[in-house]
Each structure stands twice: as structure tokens, then as C-alpha cells.
Amino acid sequence: MFKNNIWWWRTSIKGRDAIAYILSKMGCVHPFVFSRVLALAELKSLEKRGERITEDLVYVAGPGVFYIEGVKDLIKDDTCFVKHEGDPSTGRKGCIEYQCQLPEIPAEDKAFLDEAIEEAKNLSMEELNDRVVNHPLYRKLVKEG
């Protein structure tokens, strides 16, 4: 790959590190939310530079929604991620919190993640999901489930 007529190779970050970064910035959030924020960042990266932030995550499309394959096991098996159960009787949703040192993220990737985090702060869960699934490059991000 060439950048400014110089040969360079960009290494994508691990999905685990992208999720950890999002959670460290947003606090304890529901998996539905952080998966949409990450997908939005991935789409912004696809739009601006033609490549994703991560390569190890698989986004699987369903009718009007998607999920990230294996993310539940990734979080369950990593002690840095702490799951807080929700309480349906009070309407409180469960959330995931990241409690370890912030992973190293290249500045260019961090910019896409930060932009998606800021955008998501002003959206409901439904609006955030719609922003992702209605994005023109959504089909490039997901595989059909």
C-alpha cells in the first residue's frame, strides 16, 4: 500500500482492543451499544480510507440488526471485561465495563473510534442501530446471517 508515495503497511487493531477502548471512553454500556459504536467507526474508516479498523471481527447481518460473532465469548473469557447484570423489574439494562489499562490504539484508528463515540452520545439505541444498518457501506461490513 502506498501513502504519500511511500510504501507502508497498516496493521489493523484487534477487535478486543477496539471494544476495550470504546468501553473505557463510554463507561459501562450494553453490548448492543458498543457493537453499534464499533460498527459505526468501522464504516467511517471504510468510507474515508477504504479499510476497516479491525480485521478479526465478523459482523453478521440479520433483519434490521447485526451482531458481532464471538464477542460474547471474548468478553466472558477476559478478566478485564466485567459484566453487570440488568434488572428487568426496574427496566435497567445490563452493561459491560472495561477495568484494565487502556490498549495502545494508533491515532488514525482512535480518531474514527472517538468520532463514532461522540456521534453515539446523542442517539437513542434505535437511532444508533439505524445509523449503522442504513449506512451505504453496511453491506461491505457484514456477512449475511
N, C-alpha and C positions, 0 to 999 in steps of 0.2 A: 504494500500500500504506500502511496506517495502522499506526503503532506509538505507543501511549500517546496516541491521538487527535491525533497529529501526522503529516502527510504526509511520507513519506520513501521513498527509493529505495535498495535494497541492490544493489550491483554484485557479481556473483559474481567469484571469482578465476579466473585462468587455470589450467587443469589442469597446465600446466608448472610453475607456481609451487607448487601443492599437492604435486606429486611432489618438487620440489626441497626443500620444507620437510620432508617425510617422510624423505627420504634424509639431509638434514643432521642430523636428530634421531636416526635409527636407524643411520647409518653405511652401509657398503656392504652392500646387501641384494639378493636376487634379485628380478627383476621380478614374479614370482608373489606375493611377499610384499608389496611396496609397493603393488601394484594392489589387493590384498585390504584392506590398511590404509586406502587411499584410499576404496574402496567402503564399508567399514565406517563411516568418517567421514561419507560422503555419506548413508548410511542413518540415522545418528544425527541428522543435520541434517534429513532428511526427516521423521523421527519427531517431533522437537521443534519445528520451525518450519515444516514443510510445504514446504521448498525445499532444493535441493541446494547444495553449496558451489561446485561448478563448473557451467558450462553448456556448455563446449566439448568435453567428453569424451563419447564414446559407448561405453557398456558393452554388449557383445554376449554374450548367453547361449548356452551350449552345454549338453550333458547333464552336469549336476552341477558345471560350472565356467563361467567367463566370461573374456573378455579385453577390454582397452580398445583400441578401434580407433585405429590410427595412433600409438600410444605408442612403438613401436619406431623409427619414423622421427623422431619428435620428439626422442628421446634421441640417436639417431645423428647428427642434424644440429646438435646443440647442444654446443659445446665445454665447457660447464660439467659435463656428464654424462660420466663416464669409465667405460667398460665394462671389467671384469676377467673374463677367461675362466676357466671352471672347468676342472677336470681329472677326467674320468670315471674314470681309473685309480685315483685316490685317493678318489673319492666327493665331491670338493669341487665345489660348485655355483658358477657364475659369479655376479657381482653388479654392480650399478651404484652408483657413488659420485658425489655432488654436490660440486664443488670451487669454487664461486663464492660470492659474498656472498649471505646469506640473503635471500630475497624478502620484501617487505612483505606481511603477511597480517593482515587485520582480526582483532581479538581474539576475536570470536564464532566465526569460522571456525577460528582457531588452537585454540580450546578443543575443538572437535569433532575436529580432527586429533590433538591431544595425547591426548585420551581414547581414540581408536582405537589410537594408538601404544602407550599403556600396556597396553591390553587385549591387543594382539597379542603383547606380550613374553612372556606366559605361555601362549601357544598354539603347538601344532605347526602346520606348514603346512596339514595336513588339517583340523585343528580351526578354523583361521582361515578357510579356504575354506568350511567348513560353517557357520560363524557368519554369513557373508555370504549364501550361497545359500539358507539356511533362514530368513533374516530375513523377517518378514511383509511388508515393503515392497520386497523384492528385485525383484519383477516391475515395480514402478514405476520402478526404476533402469535396468533392462536392456531392450534390444530383442532379439527372438528372432533367432538367427543361422541 
